Amino acid sequence: MDGYDQVVSERFDALLAIDDDFSQCLEEELPWHEYPTPTAGQIAADPRLSEPIFQIEDVTEG
């Protein structure tokens, strides 16, 4: 998918923005840090959290 890297990068940035204690986790939990699940309100307020990361396309000839 075109733009995959950009969408994933923006999603990561959005998750960091809602994870208030991330800097603390960097020291203690990497690489096993678990990001919080965004709430419906957070997803609605930040389009980076709802942008599709990939699309499934039908490539069969039908």
HUMO-V180806 format. One record per residue. N is the residue number from 1. PHI is phi in radians with two decimals (NA if undefined). Layout:
BEGIN
n: (N N)
phi: (PHI PHI)
END
This chain:
BEGIN
n: (1 2 3 4 5 6 7 8 9 10 11 12 13 14 15 16 17 18 19 20 21 22 23 24 25 26 27 28 29 30 31 32 33 34 35 36 37 38 39 40 41 42 43 44 45 46 47 48 49 50 51 52 53 54 55 56 57 58 59 60 61 62)
phi: (NA -1.14 1.49 -0.94 -1.03 -1.15 -1.12 -1.15 -1.08 -1.17 -1.09 -1.04 -1.04 -1.16 -1.14 -1.09 -1.14 -1.67 -1.73 -1.05 -1.84 -1.08 -1.05 -1.16 -1.18 -0.98 -1.33 -1.84 -2.12 -1.07 -1.60 -1.77 -1.13 -1.83 -1.40 -1.17 -1.37 -1.09 -1.37 -1.03 -1.15 -1.15 -1.13 -1.13 -1.45 -2.29 -1.09 -1.13 -1.50 -2.05 -1.10 -1.08 -1.41 -2.60 -2.21 -1.69 -2.03 -1.43 -1.83 -1.35 -1.57 -2.27)
END
